[in-house]
Amino acid sequence: MTDEKKTILVVDDTPENIDVLRGILEDDYRVKVALDGTRALKIANAAKQPDLILLDIMMPGLSGYDVCKQLKDNPLTRQIPVIFVTAMGEVEDESKGFTLGAVDYMTKPVNPAIVHARVQTHLMLYDQKLQLEDTVAQRTRELNETRMEIIRRLGRAAEYKDNETGMHVIRMSLYTKILAIAAGLDHEQAELLLNAAPMHDVGKIGIADFILLKPGPLNNEEWAIMRKHPQFGAEIIGDNDSDVLRMAHIVALAHHEKWNGTGYPFGLKGEAIPLAARIVAIADVFDALTTERPYKKAWTVEDAIAILEKDAGSHFDPKLVPLFIKAMPEILAVKASYAETSYE
């Protein structure tokens, strides 16, 4: 079975010129034609686009230059190779064509052998470009997936001693995305926060077990050490060009700040606390309250909501708490889907 023929669009206002190019190409390619620029643009924007365009310059209405510019300005058609075929053979004419994005330039009258060679060469280059772009996109997806998995695993490692299933970071991250969308963040921003949120408590790795796992209340000295975990987390994440790691740095450092300024490590107040950290704080506390641990029973959802409402304006952003409560059906669906194994 032979490969499907490539499609060449020939654009020229003179039928005789079209007939010449059609005769040269039709044995090897599927040839479409357009007698003006408007028709050419319509064909180029069709679901089945041409693989290459042979374009005259001097045409009534839209010139070839106009058509090429519109093709290259449109993200849906800019990748189609354009070869100018024209009687305009001055250097400045060629230079303008290349500036507009054409890949080649042929002067009339055309030589059949040259037409074949140029068309074949640029179709091969176009195919190679598409293959390279696909390969790069695939490798980029693989790298991003690997990076996100490392981030998720590191976030779960920080929770492992206190919550061996790692379900806390999964639930609170999903809660975070729900609240982010409710707060008006777009899908991309909400997804970024979803992927950054698992790192919120990564600094706990730097806290000694006798403090982190202490079943009773911490004394003042122990609390002073525990309150260092946001800075530990920020140091572990470090400065990075990655959007998700920059977001994780912000969340790790500020998710224990409180709306009234009594939080830590910097005592930030109100909107001086990054929005991402304010969102994570609500999701984190809600999940901590409603989750059973070896040293405590889970609170009811009603009691947890009551705490959020009571502390809105002191601990939590008072505008975000009602949004979180309004989204409770989605929150509870996540809670049910990623439930903990009982400690009994």
C-alpha positions in Angstrom: 0.0 0.0 0.0 1.5 3.4 -1.0 1.4 6.4 1.2 -1.3 9.0 0.5 -0.2 11.6 -1.9 0.8 15.0 -0.5 -1.4 17.9 -1.4 0.0 21.0 -3.2 -2.1 24.2 -3.4 -1.3 26.2 -6.5 -2.4 29.9 -6.3 -2.3 32.0 -9.4 -4.8 34.3 -11.1 -3.7 33.1 -14.6 -5.3 29.7 -15.6 -2.5 29.0 -18.0 0.1 29.2 -15.2 -1.9 26.9 -13.1 -2.2 24.4 -15.9 1.6 24.4 -16.3 2.2 23.7 -12.6 -0.6 21.1 -12.4 1.0 19.3 -15.4 4.3 19.2 -13.7 3.0 18.0 -10.3 -0.2 16.0 -10.8 1.5 12.6 -11.4 3.2 12.7 -7.9 0.9 15.0 -5.9 -2.7 15.8 -5.3 -3.1 19.3 -6.7 -5.6 21.9 -5.5 -5.9 25.3 -7.2 -7.1 28.8 -6.3 -7.4 31.8 -8.7 -7.2 34.4 -5.9 -5.9 35.0 -2.4 -9.3 34.8 -0.7 -9.9 31.3 -2.1 -6.4 30.3 -1.2 -6.8 31.3 2.4 -10.1 29.4 2.6 -8.5 26.2 1.3 -5.5 26.6 3.7 -7.8 26.9 6.7 -9.8 23.8 5.8 -9.7 20.7 8.0 -7.5 18.9 5.4 -4.8 21.5 4.9 -2.4 21.5 1.9 1.1 20.2 2.7 2.7 23.0 0.6 1.6 26.1 -1.2 2.9 27.5 -4.5 1.9 31.2 -4.4 2.0 33.8 -7.1 2.6 37.4 -6.0 0.9 39.7 -8.5 -2.8 39.0 -8.1 -5.8 41.3 -8.0 -7.3 41.8 -4.5 -5.0 40.1 -2.1 -1.4 39.9 -3.4 0.7 36.9 -2.7 2.6 38.9 -0.1 -0.8 39.6 1.7 -1.7 36.0 1.5 1.6 34.8 2.9 1.4 37.3 5.8 -2.0 36.1 6.7 -1.0 32.5 6.6 2.0 33.1 8.8 0.0 35.3 11.3 -2.5 32.5 11.8 -1.3 29.8 14.3 -3.4 27.2 12.4 -1.7 27.8 9.0 1.7 29.3 9.8 3.5 25.9 9.6 2.5 25.3 5.9 5.5 25.8 3.7 5.0 28.6 1.1 7.1 28.9 -2.1 6.6 32.0 -4.2 6.3 31.4 -7.9 6.4 34.7 -9.7 7.8 36.8 -12.6 9.1 39.3 -10.1 12.8 38.3 -10.0 14.5 41.2 -8.4 16.6 40.7 -5.2 14.4 42.9 -3.2 11.3 40.9 -4.2 13.0 37.7 -3.0 14.1 39.3 0.2 10.6 40.5 1.0 9.2 37.0 0.3 11.6 35.4 2.7 11.0 38.1 5.3 7.3 37.2 5.2 8.1 33.6 6.0 8.3 31.9 2.6 10.7 28.9 2.4 11.7 29.4 -1.2 11.3 31.5 -4.3 11.0 30.5 -8.0 10.8 32.7 -11.0 8.6 32.2 -14.1 8.8 30.6 -16.6 9.4 27.6 -14.4 11.7 24.7 -15.0 9.9 21.4 -14.4 12.9 19.7 -12.9 13.5 22.6 -10.5 9.9 22.7 -9.5 10.0 19.0 -8.7 13.3 19.3 -6.8 12.2 22.3 -4.7 8.8 20.9 -3.9 10.2 17.5 -2.9 13.0 19.1 -0.8 10.6 21.3 1.2 8.1 18.6 1.8 10.9 16.4 3.2 12.1 19.3 5.4 8.5 19.9 6.6 8.0 16.2 7.5 11.3 16.2 9.4 10.3 19.4 11.2 7.0 17.8 12.3 8.7 14.6 13.4 11.2 16.7 15.4 8.5 18.7 17.0 6.6 15.6 17.9 9.7 14.1 19.4 10.5 17.2 21.4 6.9 17.4 22.7 7.0 13.8 23.8 10.3 14.2 25.6 9.0 17.4 27.2 5.9 15.6 28.4 8.0 12.7 29.8 10.3 15.2 31.6 7.4 17.1 33.1 5.7 13.8 34.2 8.9 12.7 35.8 9.4 16.0 37.5 5.8 16.1 38.8 6.1 12.5 40.1 9.3 13.4 42.0 7.6 16.4 43.5 4.6 14.3 44.6 6.9 11.6 46.1 8.9 14.1 48.0 5.7 15.7 49.4 4.5 12.2 50.5 7.9 11.5 52.0 7.4 14.5 54.3 4.1 13.1 55.5 5.2 9.4 55.7 6.1 9.4 59.4 2.8 11.0 60.4 0.5 9.6 57.7 1.9 6.5 56.1 -0.6 6.2 53.3 0.3 9.6 52.0 -3.4 10.3 51.4 -3.2 13.6 53.2 -1.2 15.3 50.5 -3.4 13.8 47.8 -6.6 15.0 49.4 -5.5 18.4 50.4 -3.9 19.0 47.0 -7.3 18.2 45.3 -9.1 20.4 47.9 -6.6 23.2 47.0 -7.4 23.0 43.3 -11.2 23.1 44.0 -10.8 26.2 46.1 -8.4 27.8 43.7 -11.0 27.5 40.9 -13.7 28.8 43.2 -11.5 31.8 44.0 -11.2 32.7 40.3 -7.9 31.2 39.3 -7.9 29.9 35.8 -7.3 26.2 35.1 -3.6 26.5 34.4 -3.0 28.3 37.7 -5.2 25.9 39.7 -3.3 22.9 38.1 0.0 24.6 39.1 -1.2 24.9 42.7 -2.5 21.3 42.7 1.0 20.1 41.8 2.8 22.5 44.2 0.6 21.8 47.2 2.1 18.4 48.0 5.4 20.1 48.9 3.8 22.4 51.6 5.2 20.4 54.6 8.4 19.1 53.0 10.3 21.0 55.7 9.1 18.5 58.2 11.9 16.2 56.9 14.2 18.5 59.0 12.3 18.1 62.2 13.5 15.5 64.7 11.2 12.6 65.3 10.8 13.1 69.0 9.2 16.5 68.2 7.3 15.5 65.1 5.8 12.4 66.5 5.3 13.6 70.1 1.8 12.4 71.2 1.3 15.2 73.7 1.6 19.0 73.5 4.9 20.5 72.5 6.8 22.7 75.0 8.0 26.2 74.0 11.4 25.0 72.9 9.9 22.2 70.8 7.4 24.6 69.2 10.3 27.0 68.3 11.9 24.1 66.4 8.7 23.0 64.8 8.0 26.5 63.5 11.2 26.3 61.5 9.8 23.8 59.1 8.5 26.4 56.6 12.0 27.8 56.2 13.4 24.2 56.0 10.9 23.5 53.3 11.8 26.6 51.3 15.5 25.7 51.6 14.9 22.2 50.4 12.9 23.4 47.4 15.4 26.2 46.7 15.3 28.8 44.0 14.3 27.3 40.7 13.1 28.5 37.2 10.3 25.9 37.3 6.9 27.5 37.8 5.7 24.6 40.0 8.7 24.7 42.2 8.5 28.5 42.6 4.9 28.0 43.6 5.9 25.2 46.0 8.5 27.5 47.5 5.8 30.1 48.2 3.4 27.6 49.7 6.0 25.9 51.9 7.2 29.2 53.3 3.8 30.9 53.9 1.1 28.3 54.6 1.3 28.7 58.3 0.9 32.5 58.2 -2.5 33.7 59.6 -4.8 36.4 58.3 -4.5 38.4 61.5 -0.7 38.4 61.5 -0.1 35.9 64.3 1.2 33.1 62.1 4.7 32.1 61.3 7.5 32.3 60.2 7.2 36.1 59.3 3.9 37.2 60.9 2.5 38.2 57.5 -1.0 39.7 57.6 -4.0 39.8 55.3 -3.3 40.0 51.6 0.4 40.3 52.3 0.1 36.5 52.6 0.4 35.0 49.1 -3.0 33.8 47.8 -1.7 30.3 47.1 -0.6 30.0 50.7 -4.0 31.2 52.0 -5.7 28.6 49.8 -3.5 25.8 50.9 -3.9 26.8 54.6 -7.6 26.1 54.5 -7.3 22.9 52.6 -4.5 21.6 54.9 -6.3 22.4 58.1 -9.6 21.0 57.0 -8.0 17.7 56.0 -5.9 17.6 59.2 -9.1 18.1 61.3 -11.2 15.5 59.5 -8.5 12.8 59.3 -7.9 10.2 62.0 -4.4 9.8 63.4 -2.9 7.3 65.9 -3.1 10.1 68.5 -6.5 11.6 67.7 -9.9 10.8 66.3 -11.2 12.5 63.2 -13.4 15.5 63.6 -16.8 15.5 61.9 -17.1 17.6 58.8 -19.6 19.8 60.6 -17.2 20.5 63.4 -14.4 21.2 61.0 -16.6 23.6 59.1 -17.5 25.4 62.3 -13.8 25.9 63.1 -13.2 27.3 59.6 -16.1 29.7 60.1 -15.0 30.7 63.6 -11.4 31.4 62.4 -12.4 33.2 59.2 -10.8 36.7 59.6 -8.3 35.6 62.2 -6.6 32.4 60.9 -8.1 32.2 57.5 -8.9 34.6 54.6 -12.5 35.5 55.3 -13.3 35.6 51.6 -12.0 32.1 50.9 -13.7 30.2 53.7 -17.3 30.7 52.3 -16.0 29.6 48.9 -14.5 26.4 50.4 -17.8 25.6 52.3 -19.9 26.2 49.2 -17.7 23.7 47.3 -18.2 21.1 50.1 -20.0 18.6 47.8 -16.8 18.4 45.7 -14.6 18.4 48.8 -16.5 15.4 50.3 -16.4 13.5 47.0 -12.6 13.8 47.1 -12.6 12.8 50.8 -14.6 9.7 50.1 -12.4 8.7 47.1 -9.2 9.0 49.0 -10.2 7.8 52.4 -7.7 6.6 55.0 -7.4 3.1 56.3 -8.8 3.1 59.9 -6.2 3.1 62.7 -8.4 1.0 65.0 
